[in-house]
């Protein structure tokens, strides 16, 4: 890389491996223009699709290359895992997300700076900016692209990263749309308490009043926390958003 000599190309080095997200953040900081285009260098993303993405820049705040083109090389476990994460993210953001962590996309630098404090140093940069953009009301366009076989070995650990992605989206949900998390959790606990009372009475002739009280009160508290969090978000965040 150090031997490359291309006009207007600025190569940024980290002395130690800080992660995918850290690399992108360093590059975004150095960018001098209002639009940022990213792609992976492992041969998976078709760079000939970039001109098509650029056509929609300006009309949309972010344009994402969605990996559902005619030629997509991917493993079944990853497809299933990515589908679950995508569904959860769509529920949280209230938008139909077609590809949550595509590495080929173009977005506004000012939007990246707006969500800067949310970006991790690891692989979750793309997932974070996708959910944050939708939750913030940004205009997002998905364009179908092919996805080729990777050159080299991936450092992603499917099981560990799958749980990490779900955890990340849950955190983003609490940050942007807390009611999406707290209301279902609160209702579930209250319903479980009622079900235990009914089940205990019908099957054992007993009423688990202590268990019922703990679960039901916890469910009510979770709902209260959710409404409080929602008020905080609306007061302190939406006023700074779009």
C-alpha positions in Angstrom: 0.0 0.0 0.0 2.8 2.4 0.8 4.2 2.0 -2.7 0.9 3.2 -4.3 1.2 6.5 -6.2 -2.2 7.7 -7.3 -3.1 11.4 -7.6 -5.4 12.6 -4.8 -5.2 9.3 -3.0 -4.5 9.7 0.7 -3.6 6.4 2.5 -4.3 6.3 6.2 -2.4 3.9 8.4 -3.2 2.6 11.9 -0.1 1.4 13.8 -2.2 -1.4 15.3 -5.4 -3.1 14.1 -8.2 -1.0 15.6 -11.1 -2.6 13.7 -13.3 -2.1 10.7 -15.3 0.8 12.2 -12.2 2.5 13.4 -10.7 2.5 9.9 -13.8 4.0 8.4 -14.0 6.7 11.1 -10.4 7.7 10.5 -11.1 8.0 6.8 -14.3 9.9 7.3 -12.5 12.4 9.5 -10.0 13.1 6.7 -12.6 13.4 4.0 -12.8 16.8 2.5 -16.1 16.5 0.6 -19.8 16.2 1.7 -20.4 12.7 0.4 -18.7 9.5 1.6 -18.5 6.3 -0.4 -17.3 3.1 1.2 -16.7 -0.4 -0.1 -14.8 -3.5 1.1 -11.5 -4.5 -0.5 -12.0 -8.2 -0.4 -13.6 -8.5 -3.9 -17.1 -9.2 -2.6 -18.7 -6.0 -3.8 -19.0 -5.1 -7.5 -17.4 -1.7 -7.8 -19.0 -1.3 -11.3 -22.2 -0.7 -9.4 -20.9 2.5 -7.9 -22.0 4.8 -10.8 -25.6 3.5 -10.3 -25.4 4.4 -6.6 -24.1 7.9 -7.4 -27.1 8.6 -9.5 -29.3 8.7 -6.4 -27.0 10.7 -4.2 -28.7 14.0 -3.4 -32.1 12.6 -4.0 -31.5 10.4 -1.0 -29.4 10.8 2.1 -27.9 7.4 1.8 -27.8 4.9 -1.0 -27.1 1.2 -0.1 -26.0 -1.6 -2.3 -28.4 -4.4 -1.3 -27.0 -7.9 -1.6 -30.0 -9.4 -3.4 -28.9 -9.2 -7.0 -28.8 -12.0 -9.6 -25.4 -13.4 -8.4 -25.0 -13.6 -4.6 -22.4 -15.9 -3.0 -23.2 -16.4 0.6 -23.6 -19.2 3.1 -27.0 -20.4 4.4 -26.2 -19.7 8.1 -25.2 -16.1 7.3 -28.3 -15.6 5.2 -30.5 -16.8 8.1 -28.6 -14.8 10.7 -28.6 -11.7 8.6 -32.3 -12.1 7.9 -33.1 -12.3 11.7 -31.0 -9.2 12.4 -32.6 -7.4 9.5 -36.2 -8.2 10.7 -35.4 -7.0 14.2 -33.8 -3.8 12.8 -36.8 -3.1 10.6 -39.1 -3.5 13.6 -37.0 -1.1 15.7 -36.6 1.6 12.9 -40.1 1.3 11.5 -38.7 0.9 8.0 -38.2 -2.0 5.6 -34.5 -2.6 5.7 -33.3 -4.7 2.8 -29.6 -5.0 3.8 -28.5 -3.8 7.2 -24.8 -4.2 7.0 -23.8 -3.9 3.3 -20.3 -2.6 2.9 -21.0 -0.8 -0.3 -22.9 2.5 0.3 -22.8 6.3 -0.1 -23.9 8.7 2.6 -23.5 12.3 3.8 -20.5 13.1 5.9 -22.7 15.4 8.1 -25.0 12.4 8.9 -22.0 10.3 9.9 -20.9 13.1 12.2 -24.3 13.3 13.7 -24.2 9.7 14.8 -20.5 9.6 15.6 -20.9 8.8 19.2 -22.9 5.7 18.3 -20.3 4.1 16.0 -18.3 1.2 17.4 -14.8 0.4 16.3 -15.8 -3.1 15.1 -17.9 -4.5 12.4 -21.1 -2.8 13.5 -20.5 0.6 11.8 -22.7 -0.2 8.8 -25.5 -1.7 10.9 -25.4 1.4 13.2 -25.6 4.0 10.4 -28.4 2.0 8.7 -30.6 1.8 11.8 -29.7 5.4 12.9 -30.5 6.8 9.5 -33.9 5.2 9.3 -34.8 6.1 12.9 -33.7 9.7 12.3 -36.1 9.9 9.3 -33.3 10.1 6.6 -34.1 9.1 3.0 -32.5 5.7 2.3 -32.4 4.0 -1.1 -31.6 0.3 -1.6 -30.2 -0.8 -5.0 -29.8 -4.6 -5.8 -26.2 -5.6 -6.3 -24.3 -8.9 -6.8 -22.1 -10.3 -4.0 -19.1 -12.3 -5.0 -16.9 -14.9 -3.2 -14.5 -13.3 -0.7 -10.8 -13.1 -1.4 -9.1 -14.2 1.8 -10.4 -15.3 5.2 -13.1 -13.4 7.1 -12.5 -12.5 10.7 -16.2 -12.5 11.5 -17.3 -15.1 14.1 -20.9 -16.0 13.1 -22.4 -16.9 16.5 -20.6 -14.3 18.6 -21.2 -11.5 16.0 -24.9 -12.5 15.6 -25.5 -11.9 19.3 -23.4 -8.8 19.1 -25.6 -7.4 16.2 -28.8 -8.1 18.1 -27.4 -6.5 21.2 -26.4 -3.4 19.2 -29.8 -3.1 17.6 -31.4 -3.4 21.1 -29.2 -0.5 22.3 -30.1 1.6 19.3 -33.8 0.8 19.9 -33.4 2.1 23.5 -31.6 5.2 22.1 -34.0 6.0 19.3 -37.3 4.1 19.9 -37.3 2.9 23.6 -41.0 2.0 23.5 -40.2 -0.6 20.8 -38.3 -2.5 23.5 -39.9 -1.6 26.8 -43.6 -2.0 25.9 -43.3 -5.6 24.6 -41.0 -6.5 27.5 -43.4 -5.0 30.1 -46.5 -6.6 28.5 -44.8 -9.9 28.3 -43.9 -9.9 32.1 -47.5 -8.8 33.0 -49.0 -11.5 30.8 -46.6 -14.1 32.2 -47.7 -13.2 35.7 -51.4 -13.5 34.9 -50.7 -16.8 33.0 -48.9 -18.2 36.1 -51.8 -17.4 38.4 -54.3 -19.0 36.0 -52.1 -22.0 35.4 -51.3 -22.5 39.0 -55.0 -22.4 40.0 -56.2 -24.7 37.2 -53.5 -27.4 37.5 -52.4 -27.3 41.1 -55.3 -25.4 42.8 -52.8 -22.9 44.1 -52.3 -19.2 43.4 -48.6 -18.1 43.2 -49.3 -14.7 44.7 -45.7 -13.8 45.5 -44.5 -14.7 42.0 -47.4 -13.0 40.4 -46.7 -9.8 42.4 -43.0 -9.7 41.5 -43.6 -10.3 37.8 -46.5 -8.0 37.5 -44.9 -5.1 39.3 -41.7 -5.6 37.3 -43.7 -5.4 34.1 -45.4 -2.2 35.3 -42.0 -0.8 36.2 -40.6 -1.7 32.8 -43.5 0.1 31.1 -42.9 3.2 33.3 -39.2 3.1 32.4 -40.1 2.9 28.7 -42.4 6.0 28.8 -39.8 7.9 30.7 -37.1 7.0 28.2 -39.4 7.9 25.4 -40.0 11.4 26.9 -36.2 11.9 27.3 -35.6 10.9 23.7 -38.3 13.2 22.4 -37.0 16.1 24.5 -33.3 15.8 24.1 -32.8 14.0 20.8 -35.5 14.8 18.3 -34.9 18.4 18.8 -31.5 18.0 17.3 -32.5 15.6 14.6 -34.2 16.3 11.3 
